[in-house]
Amino acid sequence: MLDHLIRRATVVDGTGGPAYTADVGIRGGRIAVIAGPGTVTEEAVTSEDAAGLVLAPGFVDPHTHYDAQLFWDPYATPSMNHGVTTVAGGNCGFTLAPLHPDRPEDADYTRRMMSRVEGMALAALEEGVDWTWSTFREYLDALEGRIAVNAGFMVGHCALRRHVMGPDAVGGRPTPAQLDAMLALFHDAMDAGAWGLSTTQSSTHSDGDGAPVASRHARPEELLALSRAVGEHEGTQLEAIVAGCLDQFSDEEIDLLVDMTAAAGRPLNWNVLTIDAAVPERVPRQLVPSERARRAGGRIVALTMPILTPMNMSLGTFCALNLIPGWGEILALPVPERIERLRDPATRAAMLRRADSKEAGVFRRLANFGRYVIGDTYSAANEGLSGRVVEDIAAERGQDPFHCLVEICAADGLRTVLWPMPTDNDPGSWALRQRTWEHEDVMLGGSDAGAHLDRMCGAPYTTRFLGDCLRGRKLLPLTTAVRMLTDDPARLFGLRERGRIEEGFHADLVLFDPERIDAGPATLVHDLPGDSPRLDAKAIGIVSVRVNGVETLREDKVTGAVPGTVLRSGRDTRTVSTVSTA
């Protein structure tokens, strides 16, 4: 007997092939039968009529930071609401394990680092996670049997360094004995089922003390030793972030990424490729590592988002504005002193020069302050400004836009929420995206879901992208779009029997209404431990989500079931060839 039968669905199976109408039966967590409408004779415990609805494989998000959130939110909201059934965590060199059992202070260091570098609320990290593990295996075991999505995790380089080197991990170099210990610790994590190594060399990544995070102090020989260790395990990967990911790679960064994937003999992915027709030289430069990696026997995949992810800013809290050269030292001052400095015309002029300079790289996109929309405000002086564009307010007041923005924020004690309008929403940029998505080493993803919770909401990229493909710009057919969200990332990670609707595959499925599929606007909610805030966005048109055959969501409401699996390398992933299959 079947556990469940979905009748008359329009099946988009993830292969990119034509859609077809079929009945799909589920038994024991897997797809048991796919047959023509009305031809399944086996009885089912439950069934539903899905006429007019699309049945697709569950979406796979290749870049998330749900490492902590899954402990208080096993449903990985809002990603699961938007059809995601498998998430890849442990990215950017940051993981919650391993932790040294004899240094309880390491957990506090990790919490403060994650709060700073990934924008996770410190109160949520303190109250929502029990921090009782030391080894990576114990961390994975702590999640097993209590999550609603499938989740796999890389090992963070920063945690490896901290475990072996203690406070010397920041600023220090490992001795030969320490490097051996780091490798032994890494192999132990890999034996437990970690997916591979993640690391960061990005200048934007600092710990809770404001110092460069531990992995930024690693020399190439350390990174290559760890990369070679990745290649000793089945079904593994590399993920790396360098400063040039945000704009354009340096020659040295290209050499490092190519050397790492070649040493491992495993794919390496990085995040995130920004596509903007105003900077036409960026995409070709960012794909140079992929071209060189192919020749060296490796593979480098660039993740890119298929939507414009809104990200709010603030002069009062750490955000992307702090990463503009010369801005961090001013925005780190106590609020009264910060307001005083920002009100100084000479200071503002210097800040604007730095923000619009070549050294600002991709952050130049943030320098057009007239194109900011005022979000939430907190003072009587700013009443009625929410939703208005700064350049309009500045014109009324006879001020330049940045001066106007500063005065608005100062009236709120710098709590004002600011929404920059995207600079790359033009037809040329969308045409460039469409062409870039066709590249064999470009993959959709990079949501950062689980991180930067009060600043951005990338998790809805799946539903928003599908809605755009069906009823908006229509840059891709639905069958291609679904393949890019399912089979493509599943194959990159070597996921066994996931990513397609095929008999024998795990029944990770999403059922949606093609007439309605979309994502609502991002709204601020206070539902994290410690009443901490985050941005959330409702899914529209998602009828049902199933993970391993069990329904986890119906009409945007979680069912309470937790059928997800902690996906472990080797058992749940196979080794992916670095030779092109295109």
C-alpha positions, 0 to 999 in steps of 0.5 A: 500500500502507498503512503500517499498518492498525488493524482493528476499533477503537472510533473516538472521532474528537475531534469529540464525535460518537458513537463507531463501529467502523472500520478505520483505515489510515495511509500517508505519515504521514497517515490514508489511509482510514477504513472499516467493519470488514473493508472495507479491501482495500488491503494493509498493511505491518503491521496489528493487531487493535484490537477492544475498544480505543479509537482517539483523536486524539493529545492536545494539551497546551496548556501545557508547559515542554519547551523544555529537556527535549526536548534530553535526552529527545526523547520528552517523558516522561511526557507522550507515555506518557500519549497526548500527541502535541503540546505547546505550549512557550515559555510564561509569558514564558520561553524559551531563545532568543533569546540574545545572541551577544556575551554568553555570560553570558546563557545562564547567566542564563537557566539560573539563571532557569529553575531558579528560576522553573520548577523545572528542575534546574540540573545538567540544564540545564547538562549536557543542553543544548548552548546553541549557538544565538543566534536563535530560528530556530537554537533551533527548527532545533536541535530539528528532526528529533530529537523524538518529539512535535510541538512548537510554541513561543511567544517568551518576553518575558523573552528578548526584553528580555534580548537587547536591554537586557542586565542593564537588562532587570531594572528598566529600561524600553526606549528607543524605539530599544530597543523598535524593536529588540525588535520587530525581534527578535520579528518575526525569531522569528515569521518563523522559526515561533514561535507568538506572544508569551508574557509574565508579570506575575506577582509569583511569578516571580523570576529566579535572583538573586531579582529580578522577571523581566524582563517584569515591568518592562514597561509596558502600552505595551510589551506592546501594541506586541508584541501588535500585532506578533503580529497581523502574522503568520499562525497566531499566539497570545498567552499571558500570566500575571498575579498574579491568575491564581492567585486573582482578577484586578484591574481593571487586569489585566483591562484589560491582558489585554483590550487585548492580545488586542484589539490582536493580534486573536488568542486569548490563553490564561492558566494556570491557573483554580482551581475551588473551591466554597469560593470561589464568586466566583472562577470568575465573576471569572476569566471577566470578561476573556473576556466583555469580550474578546468585546465588544472583538474579542478572545478570552481562554481560561482553562486549567484542570486536570480533575484534582487535581495532587498537589504536594509541599512542603518547608521546605528548597527553593524551592516554593509555600510560599515564595510565601506573603506573608512566608514567602519571607524566612524560607525563604531563610535558611541552613538552621541560621538557618531552623530557628532562626527556624521553632522560634520560637513568635512567628515561627510565629504570624506566619507562620500569620497571613500564610498565612491572610490574604486577601493570601495569596490562593490560597496560603491553601489551603496553610495547613492544616498538619494536613492534610499527609501526611509523604513521604520522611524522612531521619533516625532520629527520623522513622522510621515517619512516612512516609505519616502525617497531621500532625494525627495525629502532632501529637495524639500529641505534644501540639503544634499541627500547624505546630509538629509539622511544623516539628519533623519537618522540622528533624530531617531538616535540612529535607529532609522531603517534605510532601504537602498534602491537597487542600482542593477534593476535595468534591462541590461543587467537582467539580460546579462544575468540570463546569459550568465546563468547558462554558464556551466560553472554558474549556479543559482543560490547564495541566499545566506538564509539563517544569517543577517536576519534583521538586515536581509531575507534571501530565503524566498529566492526560490518562489520569487524566481519561479513567479518571475519566470512564469509571470514576470520577465519570463527569462527562463522556461519553468522546466529550466528554472526548476532544474536550476533549483533542484538537480543542479545543486543536488549534482554539485554536492553529489546528493544520492537520489535527491534533486529529481522526481524519479522512481526510487528517489527520496520523496522530497517534493514541493507542490505549487500553484503556477498561477500564484507562486511568489513571495510576499514582501519582507517584514520585520518580526520578533520571533527569535529567542530573546525576542530578537528580530528578523526579516520574514517573507510569506510564501505565496502559492506553495500548497505542500512540501514533503521531506522524505515523503512526510508532509512538513508544510501545507498552505504555508503552515508547518505540520510539526513533523520533523522527517529531515535527515542530517546528510553525511558525506559518503553515506548520503553524498557521492564524489563528484567528478571535477571533469566537465559534464557539459 
